[in-house]
């Protein structure tokens, strides 16, 4: 894996944002318990999927030019969509008390589930 691996850059930046969000949730978020709890769940899922993006980076690089790398890329995009929709909606709710739109968290959750399924499929590919 080299420094020009775009998924590694995405993973690092995503992890950075998750840590900043976690610090905000721990030290700067002042609201009802359910909003703070929702925000913190968003942080947890954000960090877990930032770490998963490191696995995507590794698989995409290790299988460069093969079908497995293409599936790893699909998995990465699903993880990013999941972070944006699932964690993003929980961040928005935690800060404002409003839900951005009713389906945003489930859409993000399904994207994350799909990302794991596609990553598992990519990891089993020999080519």
Kinemage of the C-alpha trace (Angstrom):
@kinemage 1
@onewidth
@group {chain A} dominant
@subgroup {mainchain}
@vectorlist {calphas} color= white
{ca unk a 1} P 0.000 0.000 0.000
{ca unk a 2} L 1.483 3.338 -0.956
{ca unk a 3} L 0.775 6.881 0.203
{ca unk a 4} L -1.221 7.554 -2.946
{ca unk a 5} L -3.913 5.061 -2.035
{ca unk a 6} L -7.099 7.156 -2.136
{ca unk a 7} L -9.003 4.875 0.252
{ca unk a 8} L -6.280 5.252 2.854
{ca unk a 9} L -6.601 9.039 2.588
{ca unk a 10} L -10.407 8.792 2.875
{ca unk a 11} L -10.052 6.480 5.894
{ca unk a 12} L -7.637 8.849 7.632
{ca unk a 13} L -9.763 11.937 7.016
{ca unk a 14} L -12.912 10.099 8.060
{ca unk a 15} L -11.224 8.935 11.258
{ca unk a 16} L -10.089 12.488 11.951
{ca unk a 17} L -13.654 13.762 11.552
{ca unk a 18} L -14.942 10.975 13.827
{ca unk a 19} L -12.473 11.953 16.567
{ca unk a 20} L -13.439 15.632 16.261
{ca unk a 21} L -17.130 14.676 16.416
{ca unk a 22} L -16.457 12.494 19.455
{ca unk a 23} L -14.668 15.332 21.217
{ca unk a 24} L -17.575 17.639 20.441
{ca unk a 25} L -20.031 15.061 21.757
{ca unk a 26} L -18.055 14.561 24.957
{ca unk a 27} L -17.201 18.179 25.709
{ca unk a 28} L -19.410 20.524 23.727
{ca unk a 29} L -22.783 18.904 23.179
{ca unk a 30} L -25.393 20.055 25.634
{ca unk a 31} L -28.855 18.687 25.024
{ca unk a 32} L -31.376 16.063 26.058
{ca unk a 33} L -29.945 12.612 26.825
{ca unk a 34} L -31.571 10.952 23.805
{ca unk a 35} L -29.974 13.505 21.460
{ca unk a 36} L -26.536 13.114 23.041
{ca unk a 37} L -26.865 9.312 23.003
{ca unk a 38} L -27.858 9.387 19.333
{ca unk a 39} L -24.908 11.619 18.516
{ca unk a 40} L -22.535 9.245 20.313
{ca unk a 41} L -23.914 6.238 18.423
{ca unk a 42} L -23.189 8.159 15.230
{ca unk a 43} L -19.596 8.675 16.397
{ca unk a 44} L -19.159 4.966 17.163
{ca unk a 45} L -20.449 3.818 13.782
{ca unk a 46} L -18.443 6.542 12.052
{ca unk a 47} L -15.209 5.348 13.676
{ca unk a 48} L -15.892 1.659 13.033
{ca unk a 49} L -16.504 2.343 9.365
{ca unk a 50} L -13.466 4.620 9.130
{ca unk a 51} L -11.429 1.642 10.323
{ca unk a 52} L -13.209 -0.583 7.800
{ca unk a 53} L -12.044 1.806 5.085
{ca unk a 54} L -8.457 0.882 6.000
{ca unk a 55} L -9.357 -2.706 5.110
{ca unk a 56} L -10.863 -1.476 1.856
{ca unk a 57} L -7.629 0.409 1.131
{ca unk a 58} L -5.554 -2.694 1.772
{ca unk a 59} L -7.739 -5.008 -0.340
{ca unk a 60} L -8.025 -2.524 -3.211
{ca unk a 61} L -4.232 -2.154 -3.275
{ca unk a 62} L -3.428 -5.850 -2.779
{ca unk a 63} L -5.759 -6.901 -5.602
{ca unk a 64} L -5.175 -3.902 -7.876
{ca unk a 65} L -6.449 -4.551 -11.412
{ca unk a 66} L -8.551 -7.536 -10.320
{ca unk a 67} L -12.281 -7.929 -9.796
{ca unk a 68} L -11.725 -8.057 -6.031
{ca unk a 69} L -10.342 -4.511 -6.119
{ca unk a 70} L -13.417 -3.282 -7.973
{ca unk a 71} L -15.673 -4.905 -5.366
{ca unk a 72} L -13.534 -3.391 -2.605
{ca unk a 73} L -14.113 0.020 -4.192
{ca unk a 74} L -17.882 -0.575 -4.193
{ca unk a 75} L -17.633 -1.541 -0.535
{ca unk a 76} L -15.713 1.658 0.209
{ca unk a 77} L -18.341 3.829 -1.438
{ca unk a 78} L -21.080 2.036 0.503
{ca unk a 79} L -19.195 2.660 3.752
{ca unk a 80} L -18.804 6.349 2.891
{ca unk a 81} L -22.520 6.612 2.057
{ca unk a 82} L -23.317 4.861 5.321
{ca unk a 83} L -21.178 7.286 7.289
{ca unk a 84} L -22.784 10.285 5.600
{ca unk a 85} L -26.384 9.114 5.925
{ca unk a 86} L -26.328 7.135 9.192
{ca unk a 87} L -23.792 9.022 11.273
{ca unk a 88} L -24.590 12.322 9.575
{ca unk a 89} L -28.274 12.069 10.434
{ca unk a 90} L -27.441 11.206 14.051
{ca unk a 91} L -25.020 14.133 14.238
{ca unk a 92} L -27.687 16.449 12.848
{ca unk a 93} L -30.265 15.130 15.307
{ca unk a 94} L -27.845 15.364 18.226
{ca unk a 95} L -27.011 18.981 17.471
{ca unk a 96} L -30.403 20.324 16.361
{ca unk a 97} L -32.992 17.919 17.755
{ca unk a 98} L -34.438 17.606 14.244
{ca unk a 99} L -34.368 14.598 11.936
{ca unk a 100} L -32.967 15.608 8.486
{ca unk a 101} L -35.398 13.277 6.702
{ca unk a 102} L -37.023 10.176 8.088
{ca unk a 103} L -35.211 7.648 5.925
{ca unk a 104} L -31.678 8.973 6.228
{ca unk a 105} L -30.489 6.760 9.096
{ca unk a 106} L -31.988 3.542 7.675
{ca unk a 107} L -30.533 4.316 4.231
{ca unk a 108} L -27.130 4.754 5.853
{ca unk a 109} L -27.546 1.585 7.883
{ca unk a 110} L -28.415 -0.429 4.791
{ca unk a 111} L -25.420 1.072 2.981
{ca unk a 112} L -23.146 -0.033 5.820
{ca unk a 113} L -24.634 -3.535 5.820
{ca unk a 114} L -24.178 -3.685 2.058
{ca unk a 115} L -20.604 -2.467 2.410
{ca unk a 116} L -19.757 -5.331 4.748
{ca unk a 117} L -21.443 -7.867 2.467
{ca unk a 118} L -19.602 -6.606 -0.616
{ca unk a 119} L -16.304 -6.473 1.299
{ca unk a 120} L -16.768 -10.108 2.356
{ca unk a 121} L -17.509 -11.039 -1.259
{ca unk a 122} L -14.454 -9.103 -2.473
{ca unk a 123} L -12.243 -10.851 0.063
{ca unk a 124} L -13.292 -14.267 -1.261
{ca unk a 125} L -12.453 -13.434 -4.886
{ca unk a 126} L -9.250 -14.982 -6.201
{ca unk a 127} L -8.957 -12.617 -9.174
